[in-house]
Amino acid sequence: MRINVCGTRGSTPAPGREFVRYGGHTSCPAITPDAAAVPELLLDAGTRIREVTRLPAGAPFLGPIALTHLHWDHVPGLPFFAGGDKDGARVRLLMPAPDGGGTAEAALERGMSPPHLPITPRQLRGDWEFAGIEPGLDLAGPLTPLAREIPHKGGRTFGYRVSDGTHDIACPPDHCPTDLGAGPAGLGVYHDAALELAGADILMHDSFWYAEDFDPARTFGDSAAEYAIGPAAHAGARRVLLHHKPDRTDTELEKLAAGLQDSPGPVTLAADGEVIML
């Protein structure tokens, strides 16, 4: 399995010289089941989804995009994804089935249509399908994503674990485990979905907060880096890969990450443009 780390930030992009080493785009992991550079599955559609157009040398994108939820930082790249907005593209856009009924396309269109943007989802070129899904999920093909619902504020949210039959990566997005209680360290409950997703070769996890500045009363749904380490240790993840708060500079990230080196397993900082081979 090959993972192209396209984007490492949550909430907003972070441009500037202080964010060069770990990158400033919001995220869109691009996954292929072998060593080829052409991705077959995208998770979310952050601002770095533009990089995915380059990976197959500009060819149309063929495959699914699985959205975790519809907060702004997870979908802004869709209208600018040239690899999908192209004749010959075939894209199946998956997202949590909307609460209260309605279609996935209608839910997406509320934020992707005039006056916010000049086009609607249906006006993207190529062959696009918009599907609301429930927890579970099994796609035909060499990559099998497992979807589990996780607690978050402001809309239904899924985390995914993607397997090629030999290796897997877990990608729960920013979420709010304190909604279920304080948990063993005051950072949230190690809930069933977190534990099921975390049992992977790599757990790519939100680190908007660190324990030293975490306050459940101030969070709109983000979790702490130290929280990720708990489910990872319980579920047997081989590595935790942290993605970042937009205003944490490269220097600040490295300082904070140094304090996590006594964790039960390896904890590293996600870097934009990194390629991980499993």
Summary of the structure (lengths in Angstrom):
residues: 278
radius of gyration: 17.5
end to end distance: 5.1
largest distance: 51.5
contacts: 1002
relative contact order: 0.16
helix: 22%
strand: 24%
